[in-house]
Amino acid sequence: MPRAKRYFLPGFAWHITHRCHRTEFLLKFSTDRRSWMSWLFEAKKRYGLRVLNYMATSNHIHLLVFDNGKQGAIPRSMQLIAGRTAQEYNLRKKRKGAFWEDRYHATAVETNHHLVSCLTYIDLNMVRAGVVAHPSEWPSGGYAELQRPRERYSIIDHRALMDLLGIPSIEALQWAHRDRVERALARCEQVRESKWTESVAVGSADFVKAVKTKLGARARGRTIWGSDAESTLREPQAGLEQ
C-alpha cells in the first residue's frame, strides 16, 4: 500500500502524481483507467474529496484537488483509490506484486494563474506524449467533464474551481478553460515542466515562502528557487517523465 506524504495543508490546492510500479504500463487499457476513475468518484462520495481536474495515462496519474480541511480526506482518498485499483487489477490478471510506486508526489499550487497553468498542464498530458492531438480525444481525463458537466457520477467539483478562480458562472469557466487549452496548443506549450512533478510548492515567492513556513520541519532541506512572480520549493527526488 502506498504511504502518503503527510504534509497536506488545509486551504491549499494540490497537484498529485503517482506512477505505476517501475513505470510499467499497467493502466494502458481503458478498463483499468475506468477502474481508477470509479474509485476516484467513490473517494469523492466517501471522504468529500474536492477534485479540480484529473488524468489517467498508461503508466501514471495526475490529480488536482483542494484541501478544504476535512481531516485526512486526501491521504485517505489516495489510499482507497490506489489500493482498490491495484486489488482489482491483480485479481483480474491473476497477478501478484506492487502496482504503484511506493509514494505519490504532491505539489501545493497557488490558486491564481498558477492553478490555471496546472489545469492546462494536466489536460495536455497525452498530447505531450504524442498519443492524441487534443485533450478532448482522451476519455480518461477531466477535460471533457469540465466542458460538459455530467448529471450523474460527476467527479470534478465545478463550484470549487469557480470559487478558487473567481469565475462567476459555469459557462465562463468552460470558455476560460477551453480558451487556455487552445492557446497552449497554438503556442506549442505542450512540453514537460518538471516544476509540476518535482516541487513541493509552485507559485509566487510569497506563496512558496508561506508553504515552507507552514510545513516547518517537514520542509527541512527544501530550497526556494525562482523569482517573485514564480517560485518553486524543491525536494531532492526525481519526478515523472511526462
N, C-alpha and C positions, 0 to 999 in steps of 0.2 A: 504494500500500500504506500503511495507517495506520501512523504512527510511534508506538511505545509510549512511555508515560511511564515512564521507567526509575527509579522510586523505590520499588519494592516491597520490603518488609521481611519477612524470614522470621519466622514465628510470629504473623503478623497475618492477620485476615480482611479481605477487600477487596470492596467493592461497586463493580462496574464498569458503566458505562453507555456506550453507543455509538449515535450517531444515524446514520440514513441520510443521504446527501448532500442538503443543503438541506431536511432533514426530509421528504423525499419518501416516499410510502407504497410503498416498494419491497418490503416484507415483508407486503403486505396479503393475499396468497394463502397458503393453508396449505402448498402445495408449497414455497414459498420459506422459510417458517418451519421446515418439516421439514428442509430442506437445512441451515439454520443449526444445528439441533439434532443432526443426524447428524455434523456436523463438530465440534460440542462433545463428542460422545461419542468421536470419533476423537482429540481432544486429550487426553481423559482417558486413553485407552489408550496413546497415543504418548508423552506427556510426564508422566503421573501427575498431571494437574490434579485438584485436590480441590474438587469442586463442591458447594456447600451449598444453592443454590437458583438458579433461572433464570427468565427470562420473555422471550419474543419477541413484540413488539407489531407493529403495522403499519408503524411508522417508526423504531423503536429497540429496543434490547435491554437487559435487566438481567441481571447475572451476579454471584452471590455466591460467592467462592472463598476458600480458605485457603492461604496460602503456607507450605508445610512445609519450605522450604529447598532444594528441588530447583532446581538452577541454571537460571534462565531459564524455568521452567515456565509462568508466567503470560504474559509477553510473547510467548514462542514459540507458546503456545496461541492467543493473540489474533491473532497474525499468520496462523496456519493457518486459524482459523475465519473471520476476516474476508476473507482472500484467496480461499479456496476458495468461500465463499458468493457472493462478487462474481463470480468467474470463471464459476461455473455459471449464475448469473442472466443475465449479459451474453451468454453463449454461447446460452442458450435463447431469449433475447429479441432476439438479433442487435443488441445494444446496445453502445455504447462510452461510456467516461467513468467517473467516480468513482461508487462505490456507497455508500461510507461517508464521514462527516466525517473529516477528516484525523487527528484524535486522539480516542481514547476517554478517558473520565474515570474515575479510581479514587479511592475513599474508604476509608481504614482505619476499621474498625468494632471497637469494644471487644467482646470475647466474653463478654458478660453479657446483661442485659436489652436493651441496645442492639442486640445481634445478633438477638434475638427480634423487636424492633421492625422491624429492617431486613428480616428474613424476611417479616414480615407486609406491610410496605410493597410489597415486590416482588409478593407474591401478589395484592394488591388493585389492581394497576395497571390492569387492564382494567375493573374495577368503577369505579375513579376516572374512567375515560374514558367510562363510560356504555354500554359495549358488552355487558357481562354483569352479572347480578345477584349472582353468586357465582363465586369463582375456579375452582371445580370445573367450570364451564361453558366455560372457555378451555383448549383442549388443548395450547397451546404454552407451557406454564409448568410449574413444578415442584410445584405444589400436589398434583396427582393422584399424582405419583410419591412424594411424601413420605407421602401417606396410604396408597398401595398400591404398595409397592416392586416393581419389575419383576424377574422372574427372569433376563431377558436384556436386553441393551442399556440397563442402568441407568446413568443419568447422575449422580444425586446420591449422594454419599458419606454414607450414613446414620450409619456408625460415627464418622466425623469430627465430624459435627454433634452426636451424642450425647456424645462426649468433650468437645467445647468447651462444651456447655451443662450438663454434669454430670448427664445423664439416663441411667438405668441400663438401659433396655430400649427396643426399637423401639415397643412398644405405648405406653409412657409418652411417647415422643417424638411419636407420632401424636396422642395425646389432647391433649397440651400445645399442639401446633401447631394442631389443629382448634379447640380452645377459644379460643386467642388470636385467631384469624381471626373466629370467631363473635362474640366480644365487640367486636372492632373494627367489625364490620358493625352490631351492635346500637347502638353508640355513635356511628355515623356518622363514624368516624375515617378514612374513605377520602378524605382530602384530600391534595393535593400538599404535600410537605415538602421545601423546597429544600436542606436540610442533607444529604440523601442524594445529591444530584446536583451540588452546588456546593462541597462541602467536601473538604479533604484528609484530615480525620480527624473522627470523631464518637465521643464517649464522655465519661467523667469528665474533670475538669480535669487530674488526674494522668496519665491515659492520653494525652490530647491533647498535653500538655507533653512526654511521653516520645517520642511520634511526631515532634514538631517537633525535638527534640534529636537523634534518630537520623537524621533527614533532613539535618541540618546545613545546608550552604549551599543545598541544594535547597529548603529551607523559607523562604529569604530573601524577605521581602515578604509572607509569610502572617501573619495575625493571629488570635489566640485570642479567641473570643467565648463568652459564656455564664456558667454557674455551676459550682460544684464538682461538682454532680451530673451536669450535662450541658453539655458544651462542644463547640465546633467549631473546626477550623483551616481558615480560608477562604483561597481564592485568587481573584484578580480575573478571573473568567471566568463567562459565562452557563451555566446548566445546561439540563436538558431541560424541556419544558413539562409532562410528565406524570410 
